[in-house]
Amino acid sequence: MQQKIVDFTNLLRKSGIRVSVAESIDAFTALDELSLADRGIFKDALRTTMVKRSEDIATFDQMFDLYWSAFYDGLRNSFDQAAGDMEGEFDLDQMMQALQEGMQNMGGDQELDLSELAKALLTQDLDKLEQLIRDAAENAGVERIENMLQLGFFTRRTMEQMDAEGAGDQLRSLAQQLREAGMGDAEADALLELIDKFLEALRKSVRNYTERQLQQQNFDYMEKFRRESLLEKSFYNLTEDEIKKMREVVVRLAQRIKNVLSIRKRRLKKGKLDLHTMLRRNMAHGGVPFDLIFKQRRKDRPKLVILCDVSSSVANVSRFMLQFVYSLQECFTKIRAFVFVSELGEVTPVFKDKDINDAIEKALDGGDVINVYTRSNFGFAFHHFWQNFLSSIDNKTTVLILGDARNNYNDPRAWCLREIQNKAKDVVWLNPESPSAWGFGDSVMDKYLPYTDVAEECRNLKQLSRVVDRLVL
């Protein structure tokens, strides 16, 4: 059992769930008080000890079913179906009783010298069958399976390792001996048919186990492929289900950036070796560097002001940018967030009082802050910011603007953005439209470009993460 827990822990880590050694030990301790027979309590115990984040629960449940429940349940269903197919042909309980009596008349099963597999099939000991399949699969090297074309090969190898054919011959021989010992022909024929069905159920169970091994081996690859696909999928084309999955991807990206920052901070504390100063100060030692001198370099955390267009055409882009930035809020000295369509309103307090996902939905909805059911007017929003919030900008502030610059032929008031740029450290504009569309139709992006330090297309998470990387790293 302990080896199974270790294997399951490794599977969770491959799927992206962080499980520490201490948490694995907690799982071992919990299992001292529990039985695998009660799958519900067993699952709750593992989830309680191994899962720290609510967003990992769905993945854990999927992995638990894949590793523990699904195979055992499939095994039970296969053998129940095999027995169920025989209904009407004979009474299974009555036949098993006759079988037991016949074996006693023959002197017990010791003289029969049945293999463990034959005994487990005969008594339908599913726990024993499960263990035999797992051991045989390990001996067959099923962990090396890589694609669907290998399912048949590893299924046969596992059946050979179990000596399923030999077990079938033993059981058929037993049926023949029971016939000779007095069992009725109808019952003996039914027993032979049942043995064949149990062997077929065993083969299906082995193939099912092999398929699940393939899923386990490829789960990390499939998860990586899914995340990569979401990274490059346009925000415009996301379904509701993909929006939910994207939240998890954003969290993982943010954690990756924080991990990089943590390593970099540790290195900065020590500093970089200052060769010139070190040699000069060690002249008294004949140039031998007894005293190491390091350059102390400190990178200030930037201030960030976000101006988000929350009109329906760019709502998804704004949603994930806000989630990304606020997941990294410790990387910034201060964050102030504003939303606009035509009117502009500050939503910074919303992120202080609510969970990040609830705060994002509240910010996108606008509510009492702004009227979101109006036509876009960037010039009006920038002018409002210039009038009321320009004092929040200084030479350490990065202004991050997200919008498509579709101004509905209103006055762009580009001079307001010029005033903002004059005070800010940087003005970064993320536009979900292709640069080829900037300045065409009602787009006034070409009017704003001279007053931005960085202007980039941002229509998927990969492009967004690249910009955020540049801000914090």
C-alpha positions as CSV (number, residue, x, y, z in Angstrom):
1,M,0.0,0.0,0.0
2,Q,2.8,2.4,0.8
3,Q,4.3,1.9,-2.6
4,K,0.9,2.7,-4.2
5,I,0.7,6.0,-2.2
6,V,4.2,6.9,-3.4
7,D,3.2,6.1,-7.0
8,F,0.0,8.1,-6.6
9,T,1.9,11.0,-5.1
10,N,4.3,11.1,-8.1
11,L,1.3,11.0,-10.4
12,L,-0.2,14.1,-8.6
13,R,3.1,15.9,-9.0
14,K,3.2,15.1,-12.7
15,S,-0.3,16.5,-13.1
16,G,0.9,19.8,-11.5
17,I,-0.3,19.4,-7.8
18,R,2.5,20.2,-5.4
19,V,2.8,17.5,-2.7
20,S,5.5,17.8,-0.2
21,V,7.3,15.0,1.6
22,A,5.6,16.0,4.9
23,E,2.2,15.8,3.2
24,S,3.0,12.3,1.9
25,I,3.9,11.3,5.5
26,D,0.6,12.7,6.7
27,A,-1.2,10.5,4.1
28,F,0.7,7.4,5.5
29,T,-0.3,8.3,9.0
30,A,-4.0,8.8,8.0
31,L,-4.0,5.4,6.3
32,D,-3.0,3.7,9.5
33,E,-6.5,4.5,10.8
34,L,-8.4,3.8,7.5
35,S,-9.2,1.0,5.2
36,L,-9.1,1.0,1.4
37,A,-12.5,-0.8,1.4
38,D,-14.3,2.5,2.1
39,R,-13.3,4.4,-1.0
40,G,-15.1,7.6,0.0
41,I,-13.3,8.1,3.3
42,F,-10.1,6.9,1.8
43,K,-10.4,9.5,-1.0
44,D,-11.3,12.3,1.5
45,A,-8.2,11.4,3.7
46,L,-5.8,11.6,0.7
47,R,-7.4,14.8,-0.5
48,T,-7.2,16.4,2.9
49,T,-3.6,15.6,3.4
50,M,-2.3,16.2,-0.1
51,V,-4.3,19.1,-1.6
52,K,-3.6,22.7,-0.5
53,R,-5.4,24.8,-3.1
54,S,-9.0,24.6,-4.0
55,E,-8.2,24.9,-7.7
56,D,-6.3,21.6,-7.5
57,I,-9.4,19.6,-6.2
58,A,-10.7,18.8,-9.7
59,T,-7.4,17.5,-10.8
60,F,-7.0,15.4,-7.7
61,D,-10.4,13.9,-8.1
62,Q,-9.6,13.0,-11.7
63,M,-6.3,11.5,-10.8
64,F,-7.8,9.5,-7.9
65,D,-10.5,8.0,-10.1
66,L,-7.9,7.3,-12.7
67,Y,-5.5,5.5,-10.3
68,W,-7.8,4.0,-7.7
69,S,-11.5,3.9,-8.2
70,A,-11.9,3.6,-12.0
71,F,-9.9,0.5,-12.3
72,Y,-11.4,-1.3,-9.3
73,D,-14.9,-0.3,-10.3
74,G,-14.3,-1.4,-13.9
75,L,-13.0,-4.8,-12.5
76,R,-16.1,-5.2,-10.4
77,N,-18.4,-4.3,-13.3
78,S,-16.7,-6.7,-15.7
79,F,-17.2,-9.7,-13.4
80,D,-20.7,-8.6,-12.4
81,Q,-21.6,-8.5,-16.0
82,A,-20.0,-11.9,-16.7
83,A,-22.1,-13.4,-13.9
84,G,-25.2,-11.4,-15.0
85,D,-24.9,-12.7,-18.5
86,M,-25.5,-16.2,-17.1
87,E,-28.8,-15.3,-15.3
88,G,-31.6,-17.5,-16.4
89,E,-29.2,-20.3,-17.2
90,F,-28.5,-21.3,-13.7
91,D,-28.6,-20.1,-10.1
92,L,-25.1,-18.7,-9.4
93,D,-25.4,-19.1,-5.6
94,Q,-26.7,-22.6,-6.0
95,M,-24.0,-23.5,-8.4
96,M,-21.3,-22.1,-6.1
97,Q,-22.7,-24.2,-3.3
98,A,-22.6,-27.3,-5.5
99,L,-19.1,-26.4,-6.4
100,Q,-18.1,-26.2,-2.8
101,E,-19.7,-29.5,-2.0
102,G,-18.1,-31.1,-5.0
103,M,-14.6,-29.8,-3.9
104,Q,-15.2,-31.2,-0.4
105,N,-16.0,-34.6,-1.9
106,M,-12.7,-34.4,-3.8
107,G,-10.8,-33.7,-0.6
108,G,-10.6,-29.9,-0.7
109,D,-8.7,-27.5,-3.0
110,Q,-5.3,-28.4,-1.6
111,E,-5.2,-31.5,-3.9
112,L,-6.1,-29.4,-6.9
113,D,-3.1,-27.2,-6.6
114,L,-4.8,-24.2,-8.1
115,S,-2.8,-21.1,-8.8
116,E,-3.6,-17.8,-6.9
117,L,-5.2,-16.4,-10.1
118,A,-7.4,-19.5,-10.5
119,K,-8.5,-19.3,-6.9
120,A,-9.2,-15.6,-7.2
121,L,-11.3,-16.1,-10.4
122,L,-13.2,-19.0,-8.8
123,T,-14.1,-17.0,-5.7
124,Q,-14.3,-13.6,-7.4
125,D,-11.8,-12.1,-4.9
126,L,-11.6,-8.7,-6.6
127,D,-9.0,-7.3,-4.2
128,K,-6.7,-10.2,-5.0
129,L,-7.4,-9.9,-8.7
130,E,-6.5,-6.2,-8.6
131,Q,-3.2,-6.9,-6.9
132,L,-2.4,-9.7,-9.3
133,I,-3.1,-7.5,-12.3
134,R,-1.0,-4.7,-10.9
135,D,2.0,-7.0,-10.1
136,A,1.8,-8.7,-13.5
137,A,1.6,-5.3,-15.3
138,E,4.7,-4.1,-13.4
139,N,6.6,-7.2,-14.4
140,A,5.4,-6.7,-18.0
141,G,6.8,-3.2,-18.0
142,V,3.5,-1.4,-18.7
143,E,5.0,1.8,-17.3
144,R,6.9,2.0,-20.6
145,I,3.7,2.3,-22.7
146,E,3.7,5.4,-24.9
147,N,0.8,5.2,-27.4
148,M,-2.4,3.4,-28.2
149,L,-0.8,1.1,-30.7
150,Q,1.0,-0.7,-27.8
151,L,-2.2,-1.5,-25.9
152,G,-2.6,-5.0,-27.4
153,F,1.0,-5.8,-26.9
154,F,1.2,-4.9,-23.2
155,T,-2.2,-6.5,-22.5
156,R,-0.9,-9.8,-23.9
157,R,2.3,-9.4,-21.9
158,T,0.4,-8.9,-18.7
159,M,-1.9,-11.8,-19.3
160,E,1.2,-14.0,-19.9
161,Q,2.8,-12.8,-16.7
162,M,-0.3,-13.8,-14.8
163,D,-0.4,-17.1,-16.7
164,A,-4.1,-16.5,-17.4
165,E,-4.1,-19.4,-19.9
166,G,-2.8,-21.8,-17.3
167,A,-5.4,-20.6,-14.8
168,G,-8.1,-21.2,-17.3
169,D,-6.9,-24.8,-18.0
170,Q,-6.8,-25.5,-14.2
171,L,-10.4,-24.3,-13.8
172,R,-11.6,-26.3,-16.8
173,S,-9.9,-29.4,-15.4
174,L,-11.6,-28.7,-12.1
175,A,-15.0,-28.5,-13.8
176,Q,-14.3,-31.9,-15.5
177,Q,-13.3,-33.5,-12.2
178,L,-16.5,-32.1,-10.6
179,R,-18.5,-33.7,-13.4
180,E,-16.8,-37.0,-12.7
181,A,-17.4,-36.5,-8.9
182,G,-21.2,-36.3,-9.5
183,M,-22.0,-32.7,-10.5
184,G,-24.8,-32.6,-13.0
185,D,-24.0,-32.1,-16.7
186,A,-26.0,-28.9,-16.9
187,E,-24.2,-27.4,-13.9
188,A,-20.8,-28.5,-15.2
189,D,-21.5,-27.0,-18.6
190,A,-22.7,-23.8,-16.9
191,L,-19.5,-23.7,-14.8
192,L,-17.4,-24.1,-18.0
193,E,-19.3,-21.3,-19.6
194,L,-18.8,-19.1,-16.5
195,I,-15.1,-19.8,-16.5
196,D,-14.8,-18.6,-20.1
197,K,-16.7,-15.5,-19.2
198,F,-14.5,-14.8,-16.2
199,L,-11.4,-15.2,-18.3
200,E,-12.8,-12.7,-20.8
201,A,-13.7,-10.3,-18.0
202,L,-10.1,-10.7,-16.8
203,R,-8.8,-9.9,-20.3
204,K,-11.0,-6.8,-20.4
205,S,-9.8,-5.7,-17.0
206,V,-6.2,-6.1,-18.0
207,R,-6.8,-4.0,-21.1
208,N,-8.6,-1.4,-19.0
209,Y,-5.7,-1.2,-16.6
210,T,-3.3,-0.9,-19.5
211,E,-5.3,2.0,-21.0
212,R,-5.4,3.8,-17.6
213,Q,-1.6,3.4,-17.4
214,L,-1.3,5.0,-20.7
215,Q,-3.5,7.9,-19.5
216,Q,-1.4,8.3,-16.4
217,Q,1.8,8.3,-18.4
218,N,0.5,10.8,-20.8
219,F,-1.5,13.0,-18.4
220,D,1.3,15.5,-17.8
221,Y,1.9,15.7,-21.6
222,M,-1.8,16.2,-22.3
223,E,-2.1,18.8,-19.5
224,K,0.9,20.6,-20.9
225,F,-0.6,20.4,-24.4
226,R,-4.0,21.8,-23.1
227,R,-2.3,24.6,-21.3
228,E,-0.1,25.5,-24.3
229,S,-3.3,25.4,-26.5
230,L,-5.0,27.8,-24.1
231,L,-1.9,30.1,-24.0
232,E,-2.1,30.7,-27.7
233,K,-5.9,30.7,-28.2
234,S,-7.4,34.1,-28.9
235,F,-9.3,35.7,-26.0
236,Y,-12.1,36.4,-28.4
237,N,-12.8,32.7,-29.0
238,L,-12.8,31.3,-25.5
239,T,-15.8,29.3,-24.4
240,E,-17.2,29.5,-20.8
241,D,-15.5,26.3,-19.9
242,E,-12.2,27.5,-21.3
243,I,-12.5,30.7,-19.4
244,K,-12.7,28.7,-16.2
245,K,-9.7,26.6,-17.2
246,M,-7.8,29.7,-18.2
247,R,-8.0,30.9,-14.6
248,E,-5.9,27.9,-13.5
249,V,-3.4,28.5,-16.3
250,V,-3.0,32.2,-15.2
251,V,-2.4,31.1,-11.6
252,R,0.3,28.7,-12.8
253,L,2.0,31.3,-14.9
254,A,1.9,33.8,-12.1
255,Q,3.5,31.2,-9.8
256,R,6.2,30.6,-12.3
257,I,7.1,34.3,-12.4
258,K,7.1,34.5,-8.6
259,N,9.4,31.5,-8.4
260,V,11.8,33.2,-10.8
261,L,11.6,36.4,-8.8
262,S,12.3,34.6,-5.6
263,I,15.5,33.0,-7.0
264,R,16.6,36.4,-8.4
265,K,16.0,38.1,-5.0
266,R,18.2,35.6,-3.2
267,R,21.0,36.1,-5.8
268,L,20.6,39.9,-5.5
269,K,21.0,39.7,-1.7
270,K,24.4,38.3,-2.2
271,G,25.3,40.4,-5.1
272,K,27.7,40.0,-8.1
273,L,31.4,39.5,-7.6
274,D,33.1,42.9,-7.9
275,L,36.5,41.9,-9.4
276,H,38.1,45.4,-9.6
277,T,37.2,46.5,-6.0
278,M,38.2,43.1,-4.6
279,L,41.7,43.1,-6.2
280,R,42.3,46.7,-5.0
281,R,41.3,46.0,-1.4
282,N,43.4,42.8,-1.3
283,M,46.6,44.5,-2.4
284,A,47.8,44.1,1.2
285,H,47.6,40.4,0.8
286,G,49.7,40.4,-2.4
287,G,46.6,40.3,-4.6
288,V,45.4,37.1,-3.0
289,P,41.6,37.6,-2.6
290,F,41.1,36.8,1.1
291,D,38.2,39.3,1.3
292,L,35.5,38.8,-1.3
293,I,33.7,42.0,-2.4
294,F,30.3,41.9,-4.1
295,K,28.4,44.5,-6.0
296,Q,25.1,45.2,-4.3
297,R,22.4,45.9,-6.8
298,R,18.8,46.6,-5.9
299,K,15.9,46.6,-8.3
300,D,13.0,48.8,-7.1
301,R,9.5,47.3,-7.4
302,P,7.5,49.5,-9.8
303,K,4.2,51.2,-9.1
304,L,1.5,50.2,-11.5
305,V,-1.6,52.1,-12.7
306,I,-4.0,50.0,-14.9
307,L,-6.5,51.5,-17.3
308,C,-8.8,48.7,-18.5
309,D,-11.3,49.0,-21.3
310,V,-14.2,46.7,-20.1
311,S,-16.4,47.0,-23.2
312,S,-17.8,43.7,-24.4
313,S,-15.3,43.4,-27.2
314,V,-12.2,43.2,-24.9
315,A,-13.8,42.0,-21.6
316,N,-11.9,38.7,-21.7
317,V,-8.6,40.4,-22.2
318,S,-9.2,42.7,-19.3
319,R,-10.3,39.8,-17.1
320,F,-7.1,37.8,-17.4
321,M,-4.8,40.9,-17.3
322,L,-6.4,41.9,-14.0
323,Q,-6.1,38.4,-12.6
324,F,-2.5,38.2,-13.8
325,V,-1.5,41.5,-12.3
326,Y,-3.2,41.0,-9.0
327,S,-1.8,37.5,-8.7
328,L,1.6,39.2,-8.8
329,Q,0.7,42.2,-6.6
330,E,3.6,41.6,-4.2
331,C,5.9,42.3,-7.2
332,F,4.7,45.9,-7.2
333,T,5.0,48.7,-4.7
334,K,1.4,49.8,-5.4
335,I,-1.4,48.9,-7.8
336,R,-4.3,51.2,-8.8
337,A,-6.9,49.8,-11.2
338,F,-9.4,51.8,-13.3
339,V,-12.0,50.6,-15.7
340,F,-13.8,52.5,-18.4
341,V,-16.0,52.3,-21.4
342,S,-16.7,56.0,-21.7
343,E,-16.8,57.0,-18.0
344,L,-13.8,56.0,-15.9
345,G,-13.9,54.7,-12.4
346,E,-11.5,53.3,-9.9
347,V,-11.9,49.7,-8.8
348,T,-8.8,49.3,-6.5
349,P,-10.9,49.0,-3.3
350,V,-12.8,46.1,-4.9
351,F,-9.6,44.0,-5.0
352,K,-8.9,44.8,-1.3
353,D,-12.3,43.6,-0.1
354,K,-13.1,40.6,-2.3
355,D,-11.6,37.4,-3.5
356,I,-9.6,38.0,-6.7
357,N,-12.1,36.2,-9.0
358,D,-15.1,37.9,-7.4
359,A,-13.3,41.2,-7.6
360,I,-12.6,40.8,-11.3
361,E,-16.3,40.0,-12.1
362,K,-17.3,43.0,-10.1
363,A,-14.8,45.2,-11.9
364,L,-16.0,44.0,-15.3
365,D,-19.6,44.4,-14.4
366,G,-18.9,48.0,-13.4
367,G,-21.9,48.2,-11.2
368,D,-22.2,51.5,-9.5
369,V,-18.7,52.6,-10.6
370,I,-19.4,53.3,-14.3
371,N,-22.0,52.7,-16.9
372,V,-20.8,49.8,-19.0
373,Y,-23.8,49.9,-21.4
374,T,-22.6,52.7,-23.5
375,R,-20.3,53.2,-26.5
376,S,-16.5,53.4,-26.1
377,N,-14.9,56.8,-25.8
378,F,-11.2,56.6,-24.9
379,G,-10.8,60.4,-25.2
380,F,-13.4,61.1,-22.6
381,A,-11.9,58.4,-20.2
382,F,-8.4,59.8,-20.6
383,H,-9.5,63.3,-20.0
384,H,-11.3,62.2,-16.8
385,F,-8.1,60.5,-15.6
386,W,-6.1,63.6,-16.4
387,Q,-8.4,65.8,-14.5
388,N,-8.8,63.7,-11.4
389,F,-5.9,61.1,-11.1
390,L,-2.9,62.6,-12.8
391,S,-1.3,63.2,-9.3
392,S,-1.1,59.4,-8.8
393,I,1.6,59.2,-11.5
394,D,5.3,59.8,-10.9
395,N,8.6,58.8,-12.4
396,K,8.4,55.3,-10.8
397,T,4.9,54.5,-12.2
398,T,4.2,52.3,-15.1
399,V,0.9,53.0,-16.8
400,L,-0.6,49.9,-18.3
401,I,-3.5,50.5,-20.8
402,L,-5.6,47.8,-22.2
403,G,-8.0,48.5,-25.0
404,D,-8.7,48.3,-28.7
405,A,-8.7,52.1,-29.2
406,R,-12.0,51.9,-31.1
407,N,-13.3,55.4,-30.3
408,N,-16.5,55.6,-32.3
409,Y,-15.2,58.7,-34.1
410,N,-15.1,60.7,-30.9
411,D,-12.2,63.2,-30.1
412,P,-9.3,61.0,-29.0
413,R,-7.8,63.8,-26.9
414,A,-4.3,62.3,-27.4
415,W,-2.8,65.2,-25.5
416,C,-4.1,63.7,-22.3
417,L,-2.1,60.6,-22.9
418,R,0.9,62.8,-23.7
419,E,0.6,64.5,-20.3
420,I,0.4,61.0,-18.6
421,Q,3.5,59.9,-20.4
422,N,5.5,63.0,-19.4
423,K,5.0,62.1,-15.7
424,A,5.2,58.3,-15.9
425,K,8.2,56.0,-16.1
426,D,6.6,54.0,-18.9
427,V,3.3,53.9,-20.8
428,V,2.5,50.4,-22.0
429,W,-0.5,49.8,-24.3
430,L,-1.9,46.3,-25.0
431,N,-4.2,46.1,-27.9
432,P,-6.1,42.9,-28.7
433,E,-6.4,43.8,-32.4
434,S,-3.7,43.1,-35.0
435,P,-1.4,46.1,-35.7
436,S,-2.6,46.0,-39.3
437,A,-6.0,47.2,-38.0
438,W,-4.6,50.1,-35.9
439,G,-5.7,53.5,-37.3
440,F,-8.3,52.1,-39.7
441,G,-12.1,52.8,-39.3
442,D,-12.9,54.2,-35.9
443,S,-9.5,53.1,-34.4
444,V,-7.4,56.0,-33.1
445,M,-4.5,53.8,-32.1
446,D,-2.2,55.7,-34.5
447,K,-3.0,58.9,-32.6
448,Y,-2.0,57.3,-29.3
449,L,1.2,55.5,-30.5
450,P,3.5,58.5,-30.2
451,Y,2.8,58.8,-26.5
452,T,3.4,55.1,-25.6
453,D,6.8,53.6,-24.7
454,V,5.5,50.1,-25.6
455,A,2.5,49.2,-27.8
456,E,1.9,45.5,-28.5
457,E,-0.8,43.2,-29.8
458,C,-2.3,41.2,-26.9
459,R,-4.9,38.7,-28.0
460,N,-3.9,35.6,-26.1
461,L,-2.3,34.6,-22.7
462,K,1.1,34.0,-24.2
463,Q,1.4,37.5,-25.4
464,L,0.0,38.9,-22.1
465,S,2.5,36.9,-20.0
466,R,5.4,38.1,-22.1
467,V,4.4,41.8,-21.3
468,V,3.9,41.0,-17.6
469,D,7.3,39.3,-17.5
470,R,8.9,42.5,-18.8
471,L,7.2,44.5,-16.1
472,V,8.3,42.5,-13.1
473,L,11.5,40.7,-14.1
